[in-house]
Amino acid sequence: MLCTLPVWRILFKEMVTTMTLATWLTVVTICILGAMSPGPSLAIVLKQTLTGGRRNGMITAITHGLGVGVYAFLSIIGLAAIITASSLVFSVLQWGGAAYLAWLGIRGLLARAPAGDAPLPEAPTTASAARDGLLIVLLNPKIALFFLALFSQVVGTDTSMIARFGYAATAMVIDASWYLFVTWLFSNPRWLHSLRRQAIWFERLFGAVLLGLASHLVVGILNGK
């Protein structure tokens, strides 16, 4: 009987039955393309994977997906519009994101080679992986704009709230899954050990990339983009 089913199964069944396949496939396609586009997020996931190993990469990927989920759910319930409508909040988040990228970039450029006979530099902590994955999303208010633009096209006034949450959850799962795939791909034991022996150079390379992305972001902010 229906009353004996767990609540989550009832909600899942309702979500599936209220989402239209065409709309869901549209959300899936656009979110996959958005997740696959190169940028600071990809650089962060690769940095954590190549310098900290598969576990760090997976943690970064999962927390990045959670951050995307935050903006997706805020867009669904309308709160993201408040963020994008307030020029002050939007600017604070943009400048915070640029500052965070610059900080990570400078840290990478200043990374030192291991002293003595130590074969590898100290790996980043799992806490730093979680922090990087989450903040790189939350300090990018343009992700809120992305979801507002997406959901305004596929979600109507007659769309149930459970279906809206289903679309938002889809975006979150796709983002995390993509970066988990990237992590798995670049943490293959066949070559990860060799790559990690060059970890100091990867730190510096990604430091330069992140600093360049921060500079690009600052130029965009100043130009009103």
Disulfide bonds with the S-S distance in Angstrom:
none
